Amino acid sequence: MFGFRRLFAHLISSFVFKRQRSKRVQYVIKYGVFKKLKEYREFRKSAPQPKRFKYNLAVVAIMKNEGPYLREWIEFHKMMGVDKFFLYDNESTDNTQKILKPYIKSGLVEYNFFPGQKMQLPAYYDCLDKHKLDTKWLAVFDLDEYLVPVKYDNVRDFLKTVKPDVAQIIVDWVIFGSNGHEKKPKGLVLESYTRRARRGWLYKSIINPRLAMNLNCHEHEVAGKTIEPSTNVIRMHHYHCKSWEEYLKKAARGDAWNGAAGGMYKYQRACFDEHDKNEVTDTAAMRFVPKLKRILNR
């Protein structure tokens, strides 16, 4: 539920800066503040609240041809305290299934083949319908994003500090550039890309899935309190560009939000250069790399 300052900020961003931050602004305008507040209260009151959960923290993500990054991404977030991965495969043609096989067998990954165009939101809703009662916290983000705790050793410890009335945690992006790489480097993503834009924009969310009323790509409509910790506490590392070579492959496959090949990732070098900001050195994730390498080299 919005505080007045947050509501005002979202109204301004929606109308002045054209940022599609939240559908809740539309609902408030259409139905009125008091009617919407009543709807939130009724939804929260009727929402089931199990005392025990199968998973404390799970991740839902949709993917396509992410084979080169899967093991690093999964093992890193497993280190951070993720108990379960709900992964939706949007018609991958690489070795995704082969890489995921041991993770599926162990029960860490639930694999769903999910073909079609613009399937990102349908994947999220499918996961919500199936798992809102067995997952205490559900993180919603992509394979080019890493949930990095700064103040804590893992995300699990951070979540212990979150009060029970919180329904959504907004985790701000810090957006990394190419580090000058034209070709895909040999190292891990976390160690190869350490330069980023000075300022980020947008974010991803961790939600109480039982209090989620409507889902979106970045922020969701929830019947409860939304908090936004500082990036000095926790942040979402978004490796949007990587190298030029990798960016071209990303553009060619399109994405599950826009659907068509190219989508928001155009083939033009100018589009790459626009997002390729390397203004600040950021090594916040590097403290996890030695252990991550040991795990990956087993």
Secondary structure, 3 states (H helix, E strand, C coil): CCCHHHHHHHHHHHHCCCCCCCCHHHHHHHHCHHHHHHHHHHHHHHCCCCCCCCEEEEEEEEECCCHHHHHHHHHHHHHCCCCEEEEEECCCCCCHHHHHHHHHHHCCEEEEECCCCCCHHHHHHHHHHHHCCCEEEEEECCCCEEEEECCCCCHHHHHCCCCCCEEEEEEEEEEECCCCCCCCCCCCHHHHCCEECCCCCCEEEEECHHHEEECCCCCCEECCEEECCCCCCEEEEECCCCCHHHHHHHHHHCCCCCCCCCCCCCCCHHHHHHHCCCCEECCCCHHHHHHHHHHHCC
